[in-house]
């Protein structure tokens, strides 16, 4: 009987620790979707971006990517993001897809402009920069180095 009590107590301790871990993971994941305003940016390609990914300015998270859609007429990718309410983006801001590391993982970086007018809810970022494809860059470097060596 004593063994059953110890196993029950240990099981309860494991469940409490798992619950604390889940609460900590939820709080640190910053999953708040309420508030903020919606902004759209158009790109030629969005390789490596994912729904739920970060939108950053100066390395600080200011929003989240809400959706990605393909425009069937222009074949451009429309990325919709939710920006925090306290961040007012200048009208001439730019959006660039930046690499988090060499191993992958991209995020959307906002480069603020200098316009005194701001982008409103449902507005669009006009200036965008597509991601740099590391594999293509390395391929171009290897083949151009080979051509120089042949001469």
Secondary structure, DSSP 8 states (H G I E B T S, - for coil): -HHHHHHHHHHHHHHHHHHHHHHHHHHHHT---SS-EEEEEEES--TT--TT-EEEETTEEEEEEEEEEE-TTT--EEEEEEE-TT---BTT-EEEEEEEETTEEEEEEEE----SSB--TTEEE-EEE----HHHHHHHHHHHHHHHHH-
